[in-house]
């Protein structure tokens, strides 16, 4: 995987083999960040990357100048790799937590401008992520939640949904407060 844009543009991140991950493809990630760049000023953002895996999306937030990035994953190997990458590339605004994402959502008291959730596609609780995020009021008033999921799952009937984008087998569903 590579960092697409920003201060660390072009850096290749090689995750160790054996991590239980399915990283967002470069093509889908580039499309997602084009959408985000047209709607947000990254230098002001606080971002949450749930089910972070290799940290692929968190690094992109950092490279583009996000003020604060929080990365959450349950797997020890993933968090170890993210922490090593933080040190190697001096992503000082990135903090990684080894925690179940749903537990994090329930315990978190902070609000974020962007929340990205890329849960395992087979996870039964994946469709509950938007309701839990909004119930816990984790988004700032103009913030967005982006849930990456398998294209055959339709989240468009959920509260706060406003758009989806398909990229092959993956789809990004976007949620925000009505303004």
C-alpha positions in Angstrom: 0.0 0.0 0.0 1.1 3.5 -0.6 0.4 7.0 0.7 -1.4 8.8 -2.1 -1.0 12.5 -1.2 0.3 15.0 1.3 3.6 15.3 3.1 4.3 11.5 2.9 3.1 11.1 -0.7 4.5 8.1 -2.5 5.8 6.3 0.6 5.2 2.5 0.4 3.9 0.9 3.6 4.7 -2.8 3.8 2.7 -4.5 6.4 3.9 -7.8 7.8 2.3 -11.0 6.4 -0.2 -12.7 8.6 -2.2 -9.7 9.8 -5.9 -10.3 9.7 -6.6 -7.5 7.3 -8.2 -6.5 4.0 -6.7 -3.1 3.3 -8.7 -0.5 1.4 -7.4 -0.6 -2.2 -5.3 2.4 -3.4 -7.9 3.1 -6.1 -10.8 3.2 -3.6 -8.8 5.2 -1.1 -7.8 7.7 -3.7 -11.4 8.2 -4.7 -12.5 8.5 -1.1 -9.9 11.1 -0.3 -10.7 13.1 -3.5 -14.3 13.4 -2.1 -13.0 14.3 1.4 -10.6 17.0 0.1 -13.5 18.7 -1.8 -15.4 18.9 1.5 -12.9 19.4 4.3 -9.8 21.3 5.2 -7.6 18.5 6.6 -5.4 20.8 8.8 -8.4 21.4 11.1 -9.6 17.8 11.3 -9.8 15.3 14.1 -10.2 11.8 12.6 -11.1 8.3 14.0 -10.1 5.2 12.1 -12.1 2.2 13.5 -11.0 -1.3 12.6 -7.8 0.3 11.5 -6.0 -2.9 10.4 -2.7 -1.8 8.9 -3.4 1.9 9.5 -3.7 2.5 5.8 -6.4 5.2 6.0 -5.0 6.7 9.2 -1.6 7.3 7.5 -3.4 9.1 4.7 -5.2 11.4 7.2 -1.8 12.1 8.8 0.0 12.7 5.5 -2.7 15.2 4.5 -2.2 17.2 7.7 -5.0 16.1 10.0 -4.6 17.7 13.4 -5.4 14.5 15.3 -5.9 10.9 14.3 -7.0 8.1 16.5 -6.6 4.5 15.3 -8.5 1.6 16.9 -8.0 -2.1 16.3 -8.4 -5.2 18.4 -5.5 -7.2 16.9 -2.2 -6.9 18.8 -0.1 -7.4 15.6 -2.0 -4.6 13.8 -1.5 -2.1 16.7 2.2 -3.1 17.0 2.6 -2.4 13.3 0.8 0.9 13.5 2.9 2.0 16.4 6.1 1.1 14.5 4.9 3.1 11.5 4.1 6.1 13.7 7.7 6.1 15.0 9.2 5.4 11.6 7.4 8.1 9.7 6.9 10.5 12.7 3.1 10.6 12.5 3.0 12.5 15.8 -0.7 13.3 15.5 -1.6 9.6 15.4 -2.4 7.6 18.5 -3.2 3.8 18.3 -5.4 1.9 20.7 -5.8 -1.9 21.0 -9.4 -2.1 21.7 -12.6 -3.6 20.3 -14.1 -0.9 18.1 -17.6 -1.2 19.6 -16.2 -0.9 23.1 -14.3 2.2 22.0 -17.5 3.7 20.5 -19.4 3.1 23.8 -16.6 4.5 26.0 -15.5 7.4 23.8 -16.3 11.0 25.0 -14.5 12.8 22.2 -16.1 14.2 19.0 -14.6 13.8 15.6 -14.8 15.5 12.2 -14.4 12.3 10.3 -14.9 8.7 11.3 -13.9 5.9 9.0 -15.0 2.4 9.8 -13.7 -0.6 7.8 -15.0 -3.6 9.8 -14.5 -7.1 8.5 -17.1 -7.6 5.9 -18.4 -10.8 7.5 -19.0 -9.0 10.9 -22.6 -9.4 11.9 -22.6 -6.1 13.8 -21.2 -4.1 10.8 -24.7 -2.6 10.0 -25.0 -1.3 13.5 -22.0 1.0 13.3 -23.9 4.1 12.1 -26.6 3.9 14.7 -24.0 3.4 17.5 -21.9 6.3 16.3 -24.8 8.7 16.2 -26.3 7.4 19.5 -23.0 8.2 21.2 -22.8 11.5 19.4 -19.2 11.0 18.3 -19.4 13.3 15.3 -19.1 17.0 15.4 -22.1 18.9 13.9 -20.6 19.0 10.3 -18.7 15.7 10.6 -19.0 12.6 8.5 -19.0 8.9 9.1 -17.8 6.7 6.3 -18.4 3.0 6.5 -16.6 0.7 4.1 -18.5 -2.5 3.4 -19.2 -5.2 0.9 -21.2 -3.9 -2.1 -24.0 -6.3 -1.6 -24.9 -4.7 1.8 -27.2 -1.7 1.5 -27.1 0.8 4.4 -29.1 3.5 2.6 -32.2 3.1 4.7 -30.3 4.0 7.9 -30.7 7.3 9.6 -28.2 10.0 8.6 -27.3 8.2 5.3 -26.6 10.6 2.5 -24.5 8.9 -0.2 -22.7 5.8 -1.3 -19.9 5.1 -3.8 -19.2 1.7 -5.2 -15.7 0.5 -6.0 -15.9 -3.1 -7.2 -16.6 -5.4 -4.3 -16.3 -2.5 -1.8 -18.7 0.4 -1.1 -18.4 3.5 1.0 -21.6 4.6 2.7 -21.6 8.2 4.0 -23.5 9.5 7.0 -23.9 13.0 8.5 -26.3 15.0 10.6 -29.0 16.8 8.6 -28.2 20.5 8.5 
